[in-house]
Amino acid sequence: MQDAEQIRALRQFSVRIRMEALKSIAAIGIGHIGGTLSICDVLAVLYGGVMRVDPSNPSWQGRDYLVLSKGHAGPALYATLALKGFFAADLLTTLNQPRTNLPSHCDRLRTPGVDMTTGSLGQGASSAAGIALGLKRRGISNRVFLVLGDGECNEGQVWEMALFARQFKLDNLTAFVDYNKQQIDGFTSEICDLGDLAAKFAAFGWHAQAVDGHDVAAIGQAIEDARIEEGRPSVIVLNTVKGKGVSWWERDRNNHNMPITAEQLGRALQELEAQLAEY
């Protein structure tokens, strides 16, 4: 159970992640703004105390693993890793630039702290299950955390993984679905309606929960509930808002991948600074 001070710190962490991610996208002028901003709260919770990591030794054998299967939201993970000290924060402005170590989609061979290369939607799900199975068979207690997009859940590979993970009782695997209800072509309900995602995963034999994906206390409690589950994987459906934290982008149905000007960055940072002060 988190106390009030821990919750305040996590909220501030999530705002700082948003700010640094937007600065990095603005440096190149265009990027996946909407889905980057919607996962900052879960990353703040995971890297704010849940996951065992060592920024001075990213390959530490005792670490927990994070697989960002929706790899196009890499700017959020990069910002998180920089704020945690995995690499210098000034590298964030090299996002997707020539010879960068911060490519548009996550690459474990380039970025300290990135555990799995992702980007082709659905494949990160299988990778996470494979890591979890390998750890379990070696008798290692490390946990694996997987972040899926809701549009990504249109991929059959996600549901093949869901069957596999239940079959092999991967209780060291916790998945999150960023259920922001939009994907590149529009609203998920109009493209391939996902319905009750928690119920779907439950039907596949998973321990399933759904929470407010911007409530750090609720996310933290759901992770604790998942941790004590035995014999089956867990999923936490995060009800989120695409573009969260910046009012006009929250209302933009075309916020999946979009340009950002210096003026827009300034306005966005003002909003986020106000949130930081409020916390």
N, C-alpha and C positions, 0 to 999 in steps of 0.2 A: 504494500500500500504506500503510495507516494504522499508526502506531506505537502503543505501549501507552498513551501519554499522550493521544493523540487519541481512542482507543477509550474511555478512561475519561471524557473530556470529553463524548463523544456519549452515553454511558450516563447521565451526570448530566443532560444536556440533556433526554433523553427522560423522565426522572423528573420534572423540573421542568415539562415540558409537561403531564404527567398531573396534577400538583398544581394548576396554574393552571386547567386545563380543568375539573377537578372543582369548584374554588371557583366558577367562573362558572356551572356548572350548578346548584350548590347555592343560588346567589343567587336563582334563580327557583323552585327546589324540584323540578324534574323535567327530564329530558332524555335524550338518546341516549348513555347512559353506555358501554354495551358496545362499540359500534363506534368511539366516540371514543378509548377507551383502547387499542384494538388497533392503531391506526395511528401512535401517538406515536413509535415507534422509527424508522420510515421518514421521518417528518417531521424528526426530529432529524438524521438523516444528510443529507437533502436541504438543509436550511437550516443545517446545521452545517459546511458547506464545499463541497458538491457544486454547488449552484446559484449562479449569478451574480445577485446581487440588491443593491439599494441602499436600505436602509430610509429614508434621507433623501429618496429620489426613487423612490417606488413605481412610477411610470410610465416609468422609465428605459428607453430603447429597446434598450439592450444586455442587458437582463435575460433570464434563463430564466423560463419560464412553468410554473406549477403549476395544474392543473385538478383540483379535488377533486370528482370526479363523484358520489361518495357524499356529497352536500352536507350531509346530516344530521349528519355528523361534524365540522361546522364548528367546534365548540368546541375541537377539537384544533388546527386551523389557526389560529384566533384566538389561542390561547395561544402558539403558536409565533411568530406575527407580533409579538405584544406583547413576548415575551422577546427578540426580535431588534431591537426598537426601532421598529417600523413605526407604533405608536401607544402611548399611555400604558396601562400595565398596569391602572390602576384602571377603565378602560372595560370590562374583562372582566366585571365584576359587572352590567353593563347587558344582558347576553345576553338576547335575545328579549323585552326590556321595551319598553313604548311609546316610540316615537321613537328607538329604539336604532340605532346603526350596526353592530350585531352581531346580525343576524337569525338565526333558528333554522337556516336554510339559507343558504349563502354567496351574497353579492350583490356583484358587482364595483363597482357604483355607490355602495355604502355604506361599504365597508371598505377602507382603505389596504392594499395588498399582495395583495388577492384579484384574481386575473386573469380569472376567469370565473364568472358566475352559474350556480349548479347546484342541483339538488334533485330534479327530475323524472328518475328513474333512467334511464340510458342516454344522455340528451342530452349530458351532459358528455363522454362518449366521442367523440361526433361533433364537438363543439366543439374538443376537443384536436386531433383529426386535421385539422380546418379550420385551426387556428392553425399547426400544423406545415407544412401544405401552403403556406399563405400565406408563411411565413418562407422556406421552401425556394425558392419561385418568385421571391422578392425577393433571393435570394442572401445571406440573413442567417443567421449561424451559431448563433443562439440555439437552445436546446433546449427541448423541451416534455415535462413529466412529468405523467402522468395517474394518478390513484388511483381504482380501481374497487372496489366491494364485490362479495363473492361472490354474494350474493342478486341483486345488480344484473345479474350475468352470466346471469340467466334472461331478460333482455330481448333480443329479437332485434336491437335497434338496436346493441348492443355488437358483435355478430358481423357486421353490415353494415359497421360501422366497421373491423373487423378485415380484411375483404376490401378495403375502400377503401384503408386505410393500406398494405397490401402492394402493391396495384396501383400506387400512386403512390410507392412506395419511400421511405416516410417514416422514414428512418434517424435523423432528429432527434427522433423520438417514442419515449419509454420509458414503458410502462404498468406499473402495479403492481396486483395483485389482492389485496385484503385477505381472504385465505382463512381466516376465523375459523370457518367451518363452521356459522354460525348466521345466521338472518335473522328478520324480525319475527314470523313465524308458527312458528318452531321451527328444527330442524336442516335444513340444505340437503339432506342425504342423504334426508330424508323428504319434502321438498317437490318438488324437481326436482333430482335428483342430478347434480352437476357433473362427477363422475368425475375424470379426470386433466386438469386445466386447462392445464398446461404443454403436454401432448401435443395438446390441442385447438388452442391458439394456433399450435403448430408446424405442425399440419396446414393452417392458414390461411397459412402461409408466414412466420411470425414467428420471430425468434430468441427462444427461450423458455428460462427458467431457473426453478428453484424453490429457495427458501432458507428458513431459519428467520427469520420476520419480526420476531423480537425480538433477533436477533443483529446488532448494528450493523456489526460487521466483515464479516459475510457479505453484508449488504445493500450495503455500500460496494463490495465486490469485484465483486458482480453488476452494479452500475451501471457500474463501470469496464469490465467485459467487454462490456456493452451499448454503451458509448460507441464502441468500435472496430469495431462491426458496420457494414458498408456495404451500402446497397441494400435494406434491409428494416427494419421497426420491431422493437422489442424489448419483451418482457414479462417481468416478474419476479413470480412467484407467491409471495406472502408467507404462509407457514404461520404463522398467528397464533392467539392465544387471545382470545376476546371478553371484555372486562372486564379485560384484562391489567394486573397490578400491584396489584390489590386481591383478596385471596385468596377472599373469599366471593362476590364478583361473578363471578370466573372460573368458579365452579361453578354459577352461576344460569342456567338455560335461558331465563329471562324477562328478560334484562338488556339487551334492545334499547333500550327506552325506559321509564324507570322513575323513581319519585320518589327523592329523596335528602334525608334529614333532617340537621340540624346534628350530631346524634350520629354518624350514619354518616360524614359528612364528616370529623369529628374522628378516627374510627378509621382511615379510609382514609388520611388525611394522616400518621398515625403510622406506618402500614406503609410509605408512600412515603418518609418521612423516614429510616426505617431502611435502606431501599435506597440512598438518597442517601449516607448515612454509610458504607455498605458499599463503595460505589464510590470 
